Amino acid sequence: MSSLRNFIDKKRNTGEKLLSIYLTAGFPTEAATVPLLKTIVKSGADFIELGVPFSDPLADGPTIQNASQVALQNGMTLSKTLRLLQEFTEKNSAPVLLMGYANPFLHFGWEKFLDHARQSGAGGLIIPDLPPEESEQLCQMANARGLDLIFLIAPNTPKERLTLIDRQTTAFIYAVSLTGVTGARDSLPEKSKIFLQNLRKTVSHPILTGFGISNAETARGVAPYCDGVIVGSAIIREIAKNPDPQAARDAVGKLVEQIKTALR
């Protein structure tokens, strides 16, 4: 059993719902990233998804797209992201997953990237544009380094792919609550709950739900149907609204606390 799966199972065994928070590395600035990560964990997040900025983030909506563009304009690279990750994990025990697209990792070199990710303290990877049908070798390479590869399942995922993902999963399944891109929403449709109920009956691994979770209310609404929630765009939005670094940390911390409280 992987260390991330063991961490998740310990939380589940106590009845606790998990909260994962996404943050784009280098947004709003490189210097702001680690302090924001510390605030997120201190405020109640169970683990982090650190986004690697990319020029064409296909699964992301306007909020995270803009954050990626700002980070790239700030000079953020994969190498710099790995250094920020290491700076954070050296003094913080919360698990961190790297979330990014295949192109930068491929350009860096898969084996080199996996080695550096592990050395920097990553616990796993989320690569939205990596087809599970073509990932068996990468899964083996990642698992050999103690890294979990997390796959996304959407409401329109074919049954054959769903079965394949469940077989390849070692930590948890990322359930996309609705068809579309990332983005904070005020509410989720009833069919999202039906999707999660059906998914629970089909897969054997923990389920964390993302896309559209924006506040305590939306988190509370889906919590009974999964093992935790993932919040990204709402966090990025709070940072963008507060250009002062301390104000941004305060706003993010408050939102994380509210969502975690709603999950209890």
Residue frames relative to the residue before (quaternion, step in Angstrom):
aa qw qx qy qz dx dy dz
M 1.0000 0.0000 0.0000 0.0000 0.00 0.00 0.00
S 0.4557 -0.6974 0.4807 0.2737 3.58 -0.88 0.94
S 0.6298 -0.5451 0.3924 0.3901 3.57 -1.23 0.44
L 0.6371 0.5174 -0.3347 0.4630 3.61 1.04 -0.72
R 0.6571 0.4944 -0.3179 0.4718 3.60 0.93 -0.85
N 0.6284 0.5302 -0.3319 0.4625 3.57 1.01 -0.77
F 0.6308 0.5326 -0.3102 0.4714 3.57 1.04 -0.85
I 0.6748 0.4926 -0.2893 0.4672 3.57 0.90 -0.95
D 0.6693 0.5124 -0.3072 0.4417 3.58 0.89 -0.90
K 0.6131 0.5419 -0.3509 0.4554 3.60 1.04 -0.70
K 0.6490 0.4993 -0.3115 0.4822 3.58 1.02 -0.80
R 0.6695 0.5137 -0.2993 0.4453 3.57 0.89 -0.96
N 0.6489 0.5483 -0.3181 0.4208 3.58 0.98 -0.81
T 0.6800 0.4405 -0.2818 0.5139 3.57 1.24 -0.39
G 0.5408 -0.6334 0.3884 0.3943 3.56 1.31 -0.05
E 0.4864 0.6834 -0.4204 0.3459 3.57 1.30 0.09
K 0.3234 -0.7133 0.5893 0.1984 3.57 -1.04 0.83
L 0.3838 -0.7546 0.4919 0.2031 3.56 -0.90 0.93
L 0.1785 -0.7553 0.6216 0.1060 3.51 -1.26 0.58
S 0.0591 -0.7770 0.6268 0.0026 3.54 -0.76 1.12
I 0.1535 -0.7976 0.5806 0.0558 3.57 -0.89 0.97
Y 0.2783 -0.7579 0.5740 0.1365 3.54 -0.98 0.97
L 0.0334 0.7726 -0.6334 0.0277 3.55 -1.09 0.82
T 0.3823 -0.7099 0.5440 0.2322 3.57 -0.94 0.89
A 0.4319 -0.6958 0.5110 0.2613 3.59 -0.75 1.03
G 0.8025 0.2707 -0.2057 0.4903 3.57 -0.87 0.95
F 0.6638 0.4442 -0.3165 0.5118 3.57 1.26 0.11
P 0.5183 -0.2428 -0.8136 0.1021 1.55 -1.63 1.90
T 0.7712 0.0937 -0.0765 0.6250 3.56 1.29 -0.36
E 0.6415 -0.5066 0.3973 0.4171 3.55 -1.26 0.29
A 0.6778 0.5134 -0.2925 0.4375 3.58 0.93 -0.92
A 0.6684 0.5205 -0.3028 0.4366 3.60 1.12 -0.59
T 0.5376 0.6921 -0.3891 0.2839 3.58 1.16 -0.54
V 0.7198 0.4413 -0.2752 0.4598 3.62 0.63 -1.04
P 0.6412 0.5048 -0.3495 0.4602 3.66 0.88 -0.73
L 0.6373 0.5117 -0.3284 0.4734 3.59 1.04 -0.71
L 0.6273 0.5312 -0.3348 0.4606 3.58 0.98 -0.80
K 0.6527 0.5104 -0.3115 0.4653 3.58 0.94 -0.88
T 0.6470 0.5160 -0.3153 0.4644 3.59 0.97 -0.83
I 0.6423 0.5427 -0.3191 0.4371 3.57 0.95 -0.90
V 0.6924 0.4605 -0.2769 0.4815 3.57 0.89 -0.91
K 0.6421 0.5302 -0.3180 0.4532 3.58 0.95 -0.89
S 0.7021 0.4834 -0.2596 0.4539 3.58 1.09 -0.74
G 0.7444 -0.4560 0.2152 0.4378 3.59 1.24 0.06
A 0.4704 0.6650 -0.4663 0.3450 3.61 1.18 -0.06
D 0.4173 -0.7168 0.5052 0.2384 3.56 -1.02 0.83
F 0.7856 -0.1315 0.0462 0.6029 3.54 1.10 -0.63
I 0.4618 -0.7054 0.5013 0.1945 3.51 -1.36 0.40
E 0.1512 -0.7073 0.6738 0.1512 3.52 -1.30 0.50
L 0.1378 -0.8040 0.5768 0.0442 3.56 -0.43 1.23
G 0.2817 -0.8077 0.5021 0.1270 3.54 -0.47 1.25
V 0.2974 -0.7221 0.6000 0.1733 3.54 -1.02 0.90
P 0.4126 -0.7382 0.4641 0.2633 3.64 -0.44 1.12
F 0.0175 0.7818 -0.6207 0.0567 3.54 -1.06 0.87
S 0.5515 -0.6685 0.4046 0.2921 3.55 -1.02 0.82
D 0.7972 0.2074 -0.1009 0.5579 3.61 1.14 -0.48
P 0.0598 0.8422 -0.5315 0.0683 3.61 0.57 1.15
L 0.2596 -0.8515 0.4353 0.1345 3.56 0.26 1.33
A 0.7221 0.4496 -0.2587 0.4577 3.61 1.00 -0.73
D 0.6631 0.5441 -0.2909 0.4238 3.57 1.26 -0.25
G 0.4397 -0.6871 0.5228 0.2476 3.51 -1.16 0.73
P 0.8000 -0.3544 0.2053 0.4386 3.58 -1.33 0.00
T 0.6395 0.5554 -0.3442 0.4051 3.61 0.94 -0.81
I 0.7342 0.3876 -0.2353 0.5053 3.58 0.78 -0.98
Q 0.5592 0.5745 -0.3921 0.4511 3.61 1.12 -0.51
N 0.6728 0.4913 -0.2953 0.4677 3.56 0.90 -0.93
A 0.6342 0.5291 -0.3323 0.4555 3.58 0.99 -0.82
S 0.6429 0.5180 -0.3202 0.4647 3.58 1.01 -0.78
Q 0.6522 0.5129 -0.3164 0.4599 3.58 0.97 -0.83
V 0.6392 0.5149 -0.3229 0.4711 3.58 0.98 -0.85
A 0.6654 0.5098 -0.3035 0.4531 3.57 0.91 -0.92
L 0.6517 0.5037 -0.3130 0.4729 3.57 0.98 -0.82
Q 0.6425 0.5080 -0.3176 0.4778 3.58 1.02 -0.77
N 0.6411 0.5103 -0.3131 0.4803 3.57 1.19 -0.53
G 0.5651 -0.6260 0.3717 0.3881 3.56 1.30 -0.07
M 0.3712 0.7435 -0.4854 0.2716 3.58 1.23 0.28
T 0.0594 -0.7811 0.6215 -0.0093 3.55 -1.02 0.94
L 0.6787 -0.4516 0.3640 0.4505 3.55 -1.28 0.05
S 0.6433 0.5282 -0.3239 0.4498 3.58 0.93 -0.85
K 0.6686 0.4856 -0.2978 0.4781 3.58 0.95 -0.87
T 0.6101 0.5470 -0.3458 0.4572 3.58 1.08 -0.72
L 0.6535 0.5097 -0.3060 0.4686 3.57 0.97 -0.85
R 0.6436 0.5085 -0.3293 0.4678 3.60 1.04 -0.70
L 0.6339 0.5089 -0.3292 0.4804 3.59 1.03 -0.74
L 0.6191 0.5445 -0.3327 0.4578 3.56 1.03 -0.81
Q 0.6817 0.4857 -0.2910 0.4633 3.57 0.86 -0.93
E 0.6189 0.5441 -0.3432 0.4508 3.57 1.00 -0.79
F 0.6862 0.4726 -0.2831 0.4749 3.58 0.99 -0.81
T 0.7318 0.4583 -0.2620 0.4311 3.60 0.74 -1.01
E 0.5434 0.6252 -0.4061 0.3859 3.61 1.16 -0.40
K 0.8052 0.2319 -0.1068 0.5352 3.59 1.10 -0.66
N 0.7209 0.3570 -0.2317 0.5470 3.59 1.28 0.14
S 0.3472 -0.7907 0.4787 0.1582 3.55 -0.82 1.02
A 0.4630 0.6872 -0.4569 0.3236 3.62 1.20 -0.19
P 0.4963 -0.6613 0.4646 0.3171 3.62 -0.87 0.87
V 0.1087 -0.7785 0.6160 0.0522 3.56 -1.12 0.74
L 0.1661 -0.7543 0.6292 0.0875 3.54 -0.96 0.96
L 0.3294 -0.6998 0.5908 0.2296 3.55 -1.11 0.67
M 0.0853 -0.7927 0.6029 0.0283 3.57 -0.83 1.02
G 0.2992 0.7511 -0.5401 0.2337 3.54 -0.66 1.08
Y 0.5695 -0.6097 0.4486 0.3205 3.51 -1.35 0.06
A 0.6743 -0.5780 0.2974 0.3505 3.52 -1.13 0.78
N 0.5971 0.6289 -0.3729 0.3300 3.60 0.95 -0.81
P 0.6989 0.4478 -0.3065 0.4660 3.67 0.71 -0.89
F 0.6475 0.5180 -0.3225 0.4566 3.59 1.02 -0.74
L 0.6431 0.5171 -0.3085 0.4731 3.55 1.03 -0.85
H 0.6541 0.5115 -0.3034 0.4674 3.56 0.97 -0.88
F 0.6497 0.5156 -0.3016 0.4702 3.58 1.05 -0.80
G 0.4617 -0.6334 0.4638 0.4131 3.55 1.15 -0.80
W 0.4671 -0.7342 0.4059 0.2792 3.57 -0.45 1.21
E 0.7047 0.4584 -0.2917 0.4563 3.60 0.72 -1.00
K 0.6401 0.5153 -0.3207 0.4710 3.57 0.97 -0.83
F 0.6539 0.5163 -0.3106 0.4576 3.57 0.95 -0.89
L 0.6723 0.4992 -0.3038 0.4544 3.59 0.85 -0.93
D 0.6376 0.5226 -0.3239 0.4641 3.56 1.01 -0.80
H 0.6905 0.4728 -0.2800 0.4704 3.57 0.89 -0.96
A 0.6197 0.5445 -0.3458 0.4471 3.59 1.03 -0.76
R 0.6682 0.4923 -0.2966 0.4725 3.56 0.93 -0.88
Q 0.6688 0.5055 -0.2960 0.4577 3.56 0.91 -0.94
S 0.6821 0.4832 -0.2809 0.4715 3.58 1.14 -0.63
G 0.6169 -0.6015 0.3236 0.3911 3.57 1.27 -0.03
A 0.3858 0.7221 -0.4944 0.2922 3.59 1.21 0.23
G 0.3054 -0.7539 0.5525 0.1820 3.55 -1.15 0.66
G 0.8057 -0.0791 0.0677 0.5831 3.54 1.25 -0.32
L 0.3643 -0.7235 0.5552 0.1886 3.52 -1.39 0.05
I 0.0999 -0.7337 0.6667 0.0846 3.53 -1.21 0.68
I 0.0248 0.7999 -0.5946 0.0773 3.57 -0.57 1.20
P 0.2802 -0.8364 0.4408 0.1661 3.60 0.17 1.29
D 0.7540 0.3861 -0.2250 0.4815 3.61 1.01 -0.71
L 0.4953 0.6282 -0.4506 0.3963 3.60 1.18 0.40
P 0.3297 -0.7560 0.5233 0.2141 3.63 -0.47 1.12
P 0.4798 -0.6810 0.4609 0.3059 3.61 -0.78 0.92
E 0.6009 0.5814 -0.3526 0.4202 3.57 1.14 -0.62
E 0.7507 0.3569 -0.1977 0.5196 3.60 1.19 -0.47
S 0.6071 0.6249 -0.3127 0.3782 3.57 1.25 0.18
E 0.3673 0.7667 -0.4805 0.2154 3.60 1.21 0.00
Q 0.6803 0.4798 -0.2985 0.4668 3.58 0.88 -0.92
L 0.6521 0.5062 -0.3189 0.4657 3.58 0.97 -0.82
C 0.6016 0.5518 -0.3543 0.4561 3.59 1.03 -0.71
Q 0.6651 0.5037 -0.2980 0.4639 3.56 0.92 -0.93
M 0.6575 0.5097 -0.3039 0.4644 3.57 0.96 -0.88
A 0.6694 0.4951 -0.2949 0.4688 3.57 0.97 -0.89
N 0.6746 0.5078 -0.2963 0.4465 3.56 0.84 -0.98
A 0.6191 0.5519 -0.3387 0.4443 3.58 1.08 -0.72
R 0.7123 0.4064 -0.2328 0.5227 3.57 1.24 -0.48
G 0.5654 -0.6251 0.3748 0.3862 3.57 1.25 0.20
L 0.5345 0.6118 -0.4026 0.4218 3.55 1.23 0.47
D 0.2954 -0.7388 0.5788 0.1785 3.58 -0.99 0.87
L 0.2430 -0.7337 0.6149 0.1566 3.55 -1.10 0.75
I 0.1856 -0.8110 0.5519 0.0572 3.56 -0.58 1.22
F 0.1677 -0.7976 0.5752 0.0695 3.57 -0.87 0.99
L 0.3991 -0.7079 0.5378 0.2245 3.53 -1.22 0.62
I 0.0905 -0.7561 0.6461 0.0524 3.55 -1.11 0.79
A 0.1562 -0.7976 0.5809 0.0443 3.56 -0.77 1.10
P 0.6936 -0.4743 0.3272 0.4324 3.61 -1.21 0.24
N 0.7435 0.3819 -0.2246 0.5009 3.60 1.12 -0.56
T 0.3504 0.7331 -0.5094 0.2834 3.62 1.18 0.38
P 0.4533 -0.6960 0.4794 0.2834 3.62 -0.75 0.99
K 0.6320 -0.5694 0.3727 0.3708 3.56 -1.12 0.68
E 0.6383 0.5401 -0.3354 0.4341 3.60 0.98 -0.82
R 0.6728 0.4742 -0.2955 0.4849 3.59 0.97 -0.84
L 0.6101 0.5568 -0.3477 0.4437 3.57 1.02 -0.76
T 0.6580 0.5039 -0.2995 0.4727 3.58 0.96 -0.89
L 0.6436 0.5223 -0.3141 0.4629 3.57 1.00 -0.86
I 0.6608 0.5066 -0.3082 0.4602 3.60 0.89 -0.91
D 0.6479 0.5161 -0.3282 0.4540 3.58 0.92 -0.84
R 0.6540 0.5128 -0.3068 0.4640 3.58 1.06 -0.75
Q 0.7221 0.4489 -0.2461 0.4654 3.60 1.01 -0.80
T 0.5637 0.6399 -0.3707 0.3678 3.58 1.22 -0.43
T 0.1260 -0.7952 0.5902 0.0586 3.55 -1.06 0.84
A 0.7601 0.3202 -0.1892 0.5328 3.61 1.19 -0.31
F 0.7396 -0.3112 0.2387 0.5470 3.59 0.36 -1.20
I 0.4252 -0.6675 0.5495 0.2678 3.52 -1.34 0.29
Y 0.3132 -0.7287 0.5851 0.1689 3.54 -0.97 0.96
A 0.1343 -0.8079 0.5722 0.0435 3.57 -0.35 1.25
V 0.2739 -0.7432 0.5929 0.1457 3.55 -0.73 1.12
S 0.4117 -0.7815 0.4101 0.2270 3.56 -0.34 1.26
L 0.8047 0.0410 -0.0031 0.5923 3.57 1.16 -0.54
T 0.5719 -0.5862 0.4426 0.3653 3.55 -1.23 0.39
G 0.5793 0.5588 -0.4218 0.4174 3.59 -0.69 1.08
V 0.6347 -0.5263 0.4042 0.3959 3.53 -1.29 -0.33
T 0.6816 -0.4617 0.3582 0.4404 3.55 -1.32 0.12
G 0.3246 0.7343 -0.5592 0.2065 3.53 -1.25 0.46
A 0.4778 -0.6714 0.4874 0.2887 3.56 -0.99 0.85
R 0.0481 -0.7897 0.6116 0.0017 3.57 -0.97 0.90
D 0.5483 -0.6413 0.4290 0.3225 3.55 -1.12 0.66
S 0.7923 -0.0027 0.0169 0.6099 3.57 1.18 -0.54
L 0.3349 -0.7182 0.5717 0.2127 3.54 -1.28 0.34
P 0.5298 -0.6491 0.4331 0.3322 3.61 -0.98 0.74
E 0.6461 -0.5357 0.3834 0.3855 3.56 -1.20 0.52
K 0.6234 0.5644 -0.3460 0.4161 3.58 1.07 -0.69
S 0.5428 0.5977 -0.4071 0.4271 3.60 1.21 -0.33
K 0.6557 0.5037 -0.2996 0.4760 3.56 1.01 -0.84
I 0.6358 0.5210 -0.3250 0.4676 3.56 1.02 -0.80
F 0.6213 0.5416 -0.3278 0.4617 3.57 1.03 -0.81
L 0.6893 0.4779 -0.2832 0.4650 3.58 0.87 -0.95
Q 0.6210 0.5336 -0.3442 0.4596 3.59 1.03 -0.72
N 0.6772 0.4820 -0.2860 0.4768 3.58 0.94 -0.89
L 0.6357 0.5328 -0.3287 0.4516 3.56 1.04 -0.80
R 0.6172 0.5607 -0.3345 0.4390 3.57 1.00 -0.82
K 0.6793 0.4901 -0.2829 0.4672 3.58 1.04 -0.77
T 0.7139 0.4943 -0.2355 0.4365 3.56 1.21 -0.56
V 0.7803 0.3245 -0.1657 0.5083 3.60 0.93 -0.86
S 0.4278 -0.7279 0.4918 0.2128 3.54 -1.22 0.54
H 0.6649 0.5161 -0.2861 0.4578 3.59 1.28 -0.10
P 0.6497 -0.4926 0.3873 0.4304 3.60 -1.24 0.29
I 0.2340 -0.7693 0.5848 0.1068 3.56 -1.16 0.70
L 0.0484 -0.7529 0.6557 0.0289 3.53 -0.93 0.98
T 0.2711 -0.7996 0.5250 0.1070 3.55 -0.87 0.99
G 0.0103 0.7981 -0.6014 0.0349 3.54 -0.94 0.96
F 0.6595 0.4717 -0.4191 0.4084 3.55 -1.43 0.02
G 0.8545 0.1248 -0.1241 0.4888 3.56 -0.48 1.21
I 0.5496 0.5822 -0.4217 0.4256 3.62 1.22 -0.15
S 0.0070 -0.8711 0.4872 -0.0623 3.56 -0.30 1.24
N 0.8134 0.0628 0.0144 0.5782 3.58 1.15 -0.49
A 0.7501 -0.3865 0.2748 0.4608 3.56 -1.31 -0.04
E 0.6521 0.5437 -0.3187 0.4214 3.58 0.96 -0.85
T 0.7007 0.4476 -0.2864 0.4761 3.60 0.81 -0.93
A 0.6189 0.5347 -0.3441 0.4611 3.59 1.08 -0.67
R 0.6595 0.5086 -0.2978 0.4666 3.56 0.94 -0.93
G 0.6527 0.5579 -0.3130 0.4059 3.57 1.02 -0.78
V 0.7612 0.3524 -0.2035 0.5050 3.61 1.01 -0.72
A 0.4656 0.7310 -0.4188 0.2711 3.60 1.22 -0.41
P 0.6661 0.5114 -0.3417 0.4220 3.65 0.87 -0.73
Y 0.7235 0.4618 -0.2340 0.4566 3.57 1.19 -0.46
C 0.7662 0.2428 -0.1464 0.5767 3.58 1.29 0.07
D 0.5845 -0.6030 0.4244 0.3386 3.56 -1.30 -0.03
G 0.7958 -0.1215 0.0713 0.5889 3.56 1.28 -0.03
V 0.3661 -0.7317 0.5370 0.2055 3.54 -1.31 0.13
I 0.2768 -0.7270 0.6098 0.1517 3.51 -1.33 0.50
V 0.0674 -0.8071 0.5865 -0.0090 3.57 -0.77 1.06
G 0.0018 -0.8291 0.5577 -0.0386 3.58 -0.77 1.03
S 0.7558 0.4167 -0.2386 0.4452 3.55 0.39 -1.24
A 0.6355 0.5362 -0.3404 0.4390 3.61 0.98 -0.76
I 0.6369 0.5136 -0.3212 0.4769 3.57 1.10 -0.71
I 0.6543 0.5098 -0.3066 0.4669 3.57 0.93 -0.93
R 0.6325 0.5478 -0.3204 0.4442 3.56 1.03 -0.81
E 0.6499 0.5118 -0.3153 0.4651 3.59 0.98 -0.82
I 0.6380 0.5185 -0.3238 0.4683 3.57 1.02 -0.79
A 0.6696 0.5131 -0.2981 0.4467 3.57 0.92 -0.94
K 0.6636 0.5131 -0.2953 0.4572 3.60 1.10 -0.69
N 0.7664 0.3191 -0.1520 0.5364 3.58 1.21 -0.45
P 0.1870 -0.8375 0.5041 0.0980 3.61 0.13 1.25
D 0.6042 0.5260 -0.3679 0.4721 3.59 1.16 -0.45
P 0.5173 -0.6874 0.4090 0.3043 3.65 -0.68 1.05
Q 0.6798 0.4740 -0.3050 0.4692 3.60 0.89 -0.85
A 0.6376 0.5208 -0.3264 0.4644 3.58 1.00 -0.80
A 0.6321 0.5295 -0.3258 0.4625 3.58 1.04 -0.77
R 0.6645 0.4917 -0.3076 0.4712 3.58 0.91 -0.87
D 0.6358 0.5297 -0.3282 0.4555 3.57 1.00 -0.81
A 0.6790 0.4947 -0.2891 0.4590 3.58 0.91 -0.94
V 0.6556 0.4998 -0.3039 0.4775 3.57 0.97 -0.86
G 0.6508 0.5264 -0.3157 0.4467 3.57 0.92 -0.91
K 0.6502 0.5220 -0.3115 0.4558 3.57 0.96 -0.87
L 0.6717 0.4954 -0.3018 0.4608 3.59 0.91 -0.91
V 0.6428 0.5164 -0.3233 0.4643 3.59 0.94 -0.87
E 0.6467 0.5204 -0.3163 0.4593 3.59 0.93 -0.86
Q 0.6574 0.5173 -0.3114 0.4508 3.58 0.93 -0.89
I 0.6842 0.4805 -0.2929 0.4640 3.58 0.91 -0.91
K 0.6592 0.5022 -0.3206 0.4588 3.59 0.91 -0.85
T 0.6279 0.5313 -0.3328 0.4613 3.58 1.02 -0.77
A 0.6539 0.5204 -0.3065 0.4557 3.59 1.02 -0.82
L 0.6676 0.5069 -0.2982 0.4565 3.58 1.14 -0.54
R 0.5912 0.6012 -0.3672 0.3926 3.60 1.20 -0.32
